[in-house]
Amino acid sequence: MRPQSTSTLRVTVGNGEELQCNQICHEVVVHIQSHTFLVDFHVLPICGADVVLGVQWLKSLGPILIDYATLTMKFISNDKLIELKGERDASIDQISPSQLRCLVNTGNTSTFFHIQLDPLTPEPLPLTHTIPAIHTLLTKYSSLFQPLPNLPPSRATDHPINLIPNAAPVNVKPYWYPYFQKQEIERQVAVMLHSDHIQHSSNPFSSHVLLVKKRDRTWRFCVDYRALNAITVRDRFPIPMMDELLDELGGATWFFKF
């Protein structure tokens, strides 16, 4: 059966990509376990499965009795009880790396999961040094090397963000996140709320949140402030002249900066 043109249908697939469908095949004959069905199929460029029978087809069957323990599905069609049975494959063999590579290169994989057991994180070693003077400094200021339990105390001067006059509040729609990143974002937000690093706010401003993979394979919580920076008044300071700077250094040859 030739596909026919239809109104554009947008479908979001498992990896977050949005596909557009402009063609449909009406009343395609499908044979399932000696039973025949007429199904309308939307044409989509997907791989891993030739046919996907979704909710639209299940709705056409009426009431359905599903038993996941026995992998059976029962429903009434044309005044006749129909039972479909799932297949159990007990002879599943482990795939070799070369076979997996071939499936990935030919696009014949539907879903691929990589599971890795992370080793236990050891306790941080105490701050020590072979030079006694440095060891004394590390011991004296050991609190500087500990994670902050909360925000620093209020200071005499607070940092302001000066906006361009009459600028509208930045309120950006959140990004789409995979489910595992969504769980990680919620976990880190809960930790920061518990430690008072952040607090609930009714401010009309909002910015994107991103997770960036660190070298130790953990996630770094980042906020995308580019939209806010675009309406922020820049602080401008004159750059000192090099000749004046050299005069102030007075012939010094060793320098350091923070």
C-alpha positions, 0 to 999 in steps of 0.5 A, spaced: 500 500 500 502 506 498 503 511 503 498 518 503 500 525 505 497 527 512 498 533 516 504 534 520 505 529 526 511 530 531 513 524 535 518 525 540 522 518 541 526 515 546 533 519 545 529 526 545 529 527 538 523 530 535 521 526 528 516 529 523 511 524 520 507 527 513 505 520 511 500 515 513 498 508 510 491 506 512 488 499 513 495 495 513 494 488 514 497 485 520 498 478 522 499 476 529 499 469 531 494 467 526 490 473 527 489 478 522 488 486 524 487 492 520 492 498 522 493 505 520 501 506 520 504 513 520 511 512 516 517 514 521 524 514 520 526 509 525 531 503 526 530 497 531 523 495 529 519 494 523 512 496 526 510 499 532 503 498 535 502 504 540 496 506 544 492 508 538 492 501 536 490 499 543 485 504 544 481 500 538 481 494 541 477 496 547 478 493 554 484 489 554 486 484 560 494 484 560 498 479 565 505 480 565 507 474 569 504 470 563 505 475 558 498 474 555 493 479 552 486 478 552 481 482 548 474 481 544 474 482 537 468 481 532 465 478 538 471 473 539 475 472 545 483 473 542 489 471 546 496 474 544 502 470 548 508 473 549 515 470 547 520 467 552 527 466 549 531 462 555 537 461 550 539 468 550 547 468 549 552 474 551 554 478 545 561 479 543 564 486 542 565 485 535 557 483 534 555 489 538 560 494 534 557 491 527 550 492 530 551 499 532 555 501 525 549 498 521 543 501 525 540 495 528 540 496 535 534 499 538 536 500 545 543 500 548 545 500 556 552 500 559 552 499 566 558 500 570 559 499 577 563 505 581 568 503 586 567 505 593 569 512 594 575 512 599 575 517 605 579 523 604 586 522 607 588 527 612 592 533 610 599 532 611 606 534 609 613 532 610 615 540 611 613 541 618 612 549 617 607 547 611 604 541 616 603 546 621 599 551 616 595 545 613 593 543 620 591 551 622 587 552 616 584 545 615 577 548 615 579 551 609 579 545 605 572 542 608 566 543 604 562 549 606 556 547 610 552 553 608 553 560 605 558 565 608 555 570 613 552 577 610 557 582 609 557 590 609 557 590 601 552 585 597 554 584 590 548 587 585 547 585 578 545 592 575 540 591 569 539 595 563 533 600 564 526 597 562 529 590 561 524 584 562 525 579 567 529 573 564 524 567 564 527 561 559 524 555 558 527 549 561 531 544 557 529 537 555 533 532 560 534 525 559 531 521 565 537 520 569 540 527 568 533 529 571 534 525 577 541 527 578 538 535 578 533 533 583 538 530 587 543 536 587 537 541 588 535 537 594 542 537 597 543 544 596 536 546 599 538 542 605 545 545 606 542 552 605 546 553 599 540 555 595 533 557 597 526 557 594 524 563 591 518 567 587 523 571 583 520 572 576 527 571 573 529 564 571 535 561 567 537 554 564 540 548 568 546 544 565 550 538 567 557 537 565 561 531 566 567 532 570 573 528 570 571 523 576 565 521 572 561 525 576 556 531 574 557 538 575 551 543 576 552 549 572 547 555 571 546 558 564 546 565 565 547 568 558 540 570 557 541 574 564 548 577 562 545 579 555 541 585 559 546 586 565 550 593 565 557 591 564 562 594 569 568 597 566 575 599 569 581 602 565 587 598 564 593 601 567 599 603 562 604 598 562 610 603 563 606 606 569 606 599 572 613 597 571 615 604 574 611 601 580 614 594 580 621 598 581 625 593 578 622 586 581 623 580 577 619 575 581 611 576 581 605 572 583 598 573 582 591 570 585 
